[in-house]
Amino acid sequence: MMKSWDHVIIGGGIMGASLAYHLTRHGNEKVLLIEKSFAGAGSTGKSGAILRQHYSHEITIAMAREGLDWYSRFEEEHGRSISFHRPGMAFICTEENRPNLQRNVELQQRLGVKTKIIDAKELRELEPGGTFRDDECAAWESEAGNVQPVQAVNQILAVAEEQGTEVLIGRRVVSLIEEGSRITGVELDDQQRIAAGNVVICAGPWSGQMLQEAGVDLPLTAIRPEQAFFEPPPGAHERRLIYGDLTHGLYWKPELAGWTRVGLLDMDSDAVVDDPDHYDEGVSHEFIQGCRQKLSQRLPHYGLSPSWGGVGALYTVTPDSHPIIGPVPGREGAWIVSGFSGHGFKMAPAVCRGVASILGSAPAGAFVADFFSPLRFEQGAPIEVTYGYGILG
Ligand SMILES: Cc1cc2nc3c(=O)[nH]c(=O)nc-3n(C[C@H](O)[C@H](O)[C@H](O)COP(=O)(O)OP(=O)(O)OC[C@H]3O[C@@H](n4cnc5c(N)ncnc54)[C@H](O)[C@@H]3O)c2cc1C
């Protein structure tokens, strides 16, 4: 062993970068982050990075609140832009879904979220160019925001480096070093062996396979969601808000480039990816046409807008669509922080501050470790969500 670290983080996505930030912000422990490609090379770089608080459980609402607040203050605190904006977000549904929406909105309001139910008339006032049925309503969250994900991960990592994190880019962890039931470090692709008090696996879609190779089976699956991009025609009358459309199973949001990103809420049709290093990053003509058709049912000008194609991306999903966070079962000295099932970006500040409060000396926040326990599936206690769309939580 050449060198020893208190914490070795595998992965330079939003989780790895945020964990490095929180570990080094509140302590003087030695932290090394290892990234095989570049910061944001996994799910993070292609993320929608929508920061909404619209969840259906008090723990996830509180965590989303902490995340939104943290991202909103980042530039002021660190003098680095992550392009934080607050367009606001509307979750549209029909009367059939209204009782769930109502219950969730009331829970969110009790926890301090500025949100309310609006009816079809108010929806039309919010988005005058939009088409909404009389039997539809929405939850309107005025504070919902957005960041630019590649900027965000790089800036958070840069601050973590300033705080003392050592960052190794372009080196792959090929195995976890085991001594009995303890993980004592990692081995890299240049055969370098690195000792660690804690190894934290923040390897996104690669996490399940990495654990399997160490003999640990956790239900972490990589899947391939698709996104399409459209350019609103010049002069189109649109408020440029973020929408979750439960009627059509769609979400869309304005991108910094001026385009509109469209994705599906339902993950059931996303293909399983066996090798996240080699997957199809393109999308089919049918997918783009399907998104255009659904989006233009809401905002008719998209029927006449050019598409800039789309992108195949990666989610790491679990059976209950919530992350797996905690000590790796049967392996002391290792933690897993993965499985964010398409909605982890906003959670990263709360999750990573929480993990850093357990492994280091960060102050505790909204994160509740037991809630995300790696053991919950074998114990038959998955997290229950209100929505059929797991991505909504
Ligand atoms: C299209 C899309 C839209 C999304 N929209 C939203 C949204 O609007 N709001 C929201 O909250 N969330 C959203 N998400 C989810 C969110 O982006 C993810 O939950 C989050 O980015 C996961 O981050 P991560 O750090 O866990 O994983 P990743 O970003 O995948 O990072 C893992 C990193 O580990 C590295 N790595 C893997 N194996 C090794 C190894 N052996 N050695 C060294 N490095 C390794 C990889 O190269 C990668 O950089 C979206 C995701 C996608 C794909």
The ligand as a MOL file (V3000), in Angstrom:
LIG
                    3D

  0  0  0     0  0            999 V3000
M  V30 BEGIN CTAB
M  V30 COUNTS 53 58 0 0 0
M  V30 BEGIN ATOM
M  V30 1 C -31.6840 12.0430 -18.2350 0
M  V30 2 C -31.6850 12.2480 -16.7420 0
M  V30 3 C -32.4850 13.2250 -16.1790 0
M  V30 4 C -32.4780 13.4060 -14.7970 0
M  V30 5 N -33.2200 14.4170 -14.2560 0
M  V30 6 C -33.1440 14.6620 -12.9260 0
M  V30 7 C -33.8140 15.7780 -12.3730 0
M  V30 8 O -34.4370 16.5470 -13.0930 0
M  V30 9 N -33.7250 15.9800 -11.0290 0
M  V30 10 C -33.0380 15.1440 -10.2150 0
M  V30 11 O -33.0250 15.3510 -8.9900 0
M  V30 12 N -32.3840 14.0610 -10.7210 0
M  V30 13 C -32.4100 13.8150 -12.0470 0
M  V30 14 N -31.7450 12.7620 -12.5780 0
M  V30 15 C -31.0570 11.8370 -11.6850 0
M  V30 16 C -29.7160 12.3450 -11.2410 0
M  V30 17 O -29.0670 12.9920 -12.3010 0
M  V30 18 C -28.8950 11.1460 -10.7340 0
M  V30 19 O -29.6120 10.5450 -9.6750 0
M  V30 20 C -27.5370 11.5610 -10.2540 0
M  V30 21 O -26.8500 12.3110 -11.2410 0
M  V30 22 C -26.7130 10.3200 -9.8850 0
M  V30 23 O -25.4290 10.7580 -9.5520 0
M  V30 24 P -24.3250 9.7320 -9.0950 0
M  V30 25 O -23.1610 10.5420 -8.6700 0
M  V30 26 O -24.9230 8.7560 -8.1380 0
M  V30 27 O -23.9850 8.8580 -10.3990 0
M  V30 28 P -23.2000 9.2190 -11.7350 0
M  V30 29 O -23.4370 10.5990 -12.1660 0
M  V30 30 O -23.5300 8.1370 -12.7130 0
M  V30 31 O -21.6850 9.1400 -11.3360 0
M  V30 32 C -20.9880 7.9320 -11.1680 0
M  V30 33 C -19.5590 8.1810 -11.5710 0
M  V30 34 O -18.7660 7.0810 -11.1740 0
M  V30 35 C -17.7570 6.8900 -12.1220 0
M  V30 36 N -17.2640 5.5230 -11.9830 0
M  V30 37 C -18.0030 4.3880 -12.1950 0
M  V30 38 N -17.2360 3.3020 -11.9780 0
M  V30 39 C -16.0060 3.7490 -11.6080 0
M  V30 40 C -14.7900 3.0930 -11.2760 0
M  V30 41 N -14.6920 1.7670 -11.2850 0
M  V30 42 N -13.7160 3.8590 -10.9670 0
M  V30 43 C -13.7830 5.2090 -10.9740 0
M  V30 44 N -14.9190 5.8770 -11.3120 0
M  V30 45 C -16.0210 5.1590 -11.6200 0
M  V30 46 C -18.4580 7.1640 -13.4440 0
M  V30 47 O -17.5570 7.4770 -14.4840 0
M  V30 48 C -19.3740 8.3220 -13.0760 0
M  V30 49 O -18.7970 9.5900 -13.3660 0
M  V30 50 C -31.7000 12.5720 -13.9610 0
M  V30 51 C -30.8820 11.5910 -14.5440 0
M  V30 52 C -30.8590 11.4490 -15.9190 0
M  V30 53 C -29.9730 10.4160 -16.5220 0
M  V30 END ATOM
M  V30 BEGIN BOND
M  V30 1 1 1 2
M  V30 2 1 2 3
M  V30 3 2 2 52
M  V30 4 2 3 4
M  V30 5 1 4 5
M  V30 6 1 4 50
M  V30 7 2 5 6
M  V30 8 1 6 7
M  V30 9 1 6 13
M  V30 10 2 7 8
M  V30 11 1 7 9
M  V30 12 1 9 10
M  V30 13 2 10 11
M  V30 14 1 10 12
M  V30 15 2 12 13
M  V30 16 1 13 14
M  V30 17 1 14 15
M  V30 18 1 14 50
M  V30 19 1 15 16
M  V30 20 1 16 17
M  V30 21 1 16 18
M  V30 22 1 18 19
M  V30 23 1 18 20
M  V30 24 1 20 21
M  V30 25 1 20 22
M  V30 26 1 22 23
M  V30 27 1 23 24
M  V30 28 2 24 25
M  V30 29 1 24 26
M  V30 30 1 24 27
M  V30 31 1 27 28
M  V30 32 2 28 29
M  V30 33 1 28 30
M  V30 34 1 28 31
M  V30 35 1 31 32
M  V30 36 1 32 33
M  V30 37 1 33 34
M  V30 38 1 33 48
M  V30 39 1 34 35
M  V30 40 1 35 36
M  V30 41 1 35 46
M  V30 42 1 36 37
M  V30 43 1 36 45
M  V30 44 2 37 38
M  V30 45 1 38 39
M  V30 46 1 39 40
M  V30 47 2 39 45
M  V30 48 1 40 41
M  V30 49 2 40 42
M  V30 50 1 42 43
M  V30 51 2 43 44
M  V30 52 1 44 45
M  V30 53 1 46 47
M  V30 54 1 46 48
M  V30 55 1 48 49
M  V30 56 2 50 51
M  V30 57 1 51 52
M  V30 58 1 52 53
M  V30 END BOND
M  V30 END CTAB
M  END
